[in-house]
Amino acid sequence: MDYRGLSSARAVFNPAWAPHARLHEVWQLGTNTALGVFSLWLVWFRHELRLPIFVTGDFLLSYGLRASYGGSIVLSDSTEKMILGVNLGLFAYTLAILMAAVAVIMDSRSRPAGAAARHGRNLSKSG
C-alpha cells in the first residue's frame, strides 16, 4: 500500500527533510491519531469531555500563538480551505469547542447541586 497520500509530500515523504525530522513528524501524526481515537472513546463510552476539549483547544492555542513561532494556517501553496469565509480548520475546531462547552454547561445544569463536583470526571447521568 502506498501511504504517501496520507501525508503531504512536503513533509514525511519529502527527501529534502532530514530523516530525524521525518521521524518526529511520523511520531507527531501517530500521537495525534492516538489522542483523537482515545478522545472519541472517552466521549462515546465514558461521556467524558475534559481531555477531548483540551486536545481540541490545543489547536486553537497553537493558532493563536502562530505569530510567536512563525506558524501559519495558510497552506504552503498560499491557498486556504475555507467554509463560510473562515479557514476550515479554525471553523471546525471552534465549532467543536463550542459544542463541547454547551454539552458541559447543559450537563452541569441538569445535575442536582453538588453532584457535578462528585461526578466531575464522568458526565453521564448514571455516574
N, C-alpha and C positions, 0 to 999 in steps of 0.2 A: 504494500500500500504506500502511496506517495503522500506523506504527511505535510509536504510543503504548503499545501493550501490552507493548513490550519494556522499558519503564522505568516506574517509579511516577509517577502523576500528581502526586505530591508533590515530584517532583524536576525532571527535564528539561523536562517539558511544563507545569509549574506557572507560570502567568502572574505569580504573586507573586515568583518568583525573579528576581533581576537577570539580564539577558541574559549578563553576564560570568560569573556563577556557573553558568549553564546550559552555557556553552561549556566551562568547566572540568569539569563533570560528564560531558559527552559525551566530552571528551578522556580522562578517567579510565576511562570504560567502554571506549573504544577501546583504550587502553593495556592494561587488564586482559585484554581479549579477546585481543589480540595476544600477551601474555605466556602466556596459557593455551594458545593454539594452538602457540606455539613450544615450550612445556614439553612438550606432548603429542608433538610431533615429536621432541624430544630423547630422550624416554623410549622411544618406539616404534622410532625408526630409528637412534639413536646409543647407546641404552642408557645414557644419562646422567641422573643423578638430582640433581645438585647444584643447578642452577637451579630445577627443579621443587620441590625441598624448600624452598629459600629463598622462593620465591613463596608456597607453601602456609604455611610457617612465619610469614610476614609477617602473615597473618590472625590467627594465634594471638597474635602480639606485639601487634597492634592491639587484640585482645580483652583481653589482659592489662593494657594501658595505658589502657583506656577511661575509667577514673575521672579520669585526669590531663587529659583533653581534653573531658570531658563526653559521650563516646560511649555508645551503648547497643546491645545486640543485640536488645532488645525493639523490635518494630515501633511505628510512631507511633500506631497504634490500640490500643496496650497489649497486643497479642497476641504470642505466640511460636509458631513452628512447632517442635514437639517430636518427638523419637524416643527411646524408652526413658527418658523423663523428663529428657532433655538437649536443649538447643537444637539444632536440626537443623544449623545452620552450624558450631557448635562440635563437634558429634559428627562430622560429615563431615570437617572439616579435621583433627581429631585422629586419626581413623581413617586418613586419607591419609598423615599424617606417620608414624604408627606403621608402616604397611605399607611405606613407603619406607625407613624406618630398618631394618626387618627385611630388606628386599632388599639394602641396602648391607652389613649385617652378614653375611648369607649369602654375598654375593659376595666379600667380603674374606676370609672363612674358606675359600672354595673355591680361592683363588689360592695358588700357591707363595710362600714368603717373598720379599719384595722386589718381586713382580710387581704388587701393588696400588699401590705407590709409582710404578713405571714406567708403569703404565697407569691412573693415578688419574683421568684425565679421561674415560676410556671404560670402562664397566663390562661390556662384552661380553667373552666368553671369547676371542674372536678378536683382541682388542687393537685 
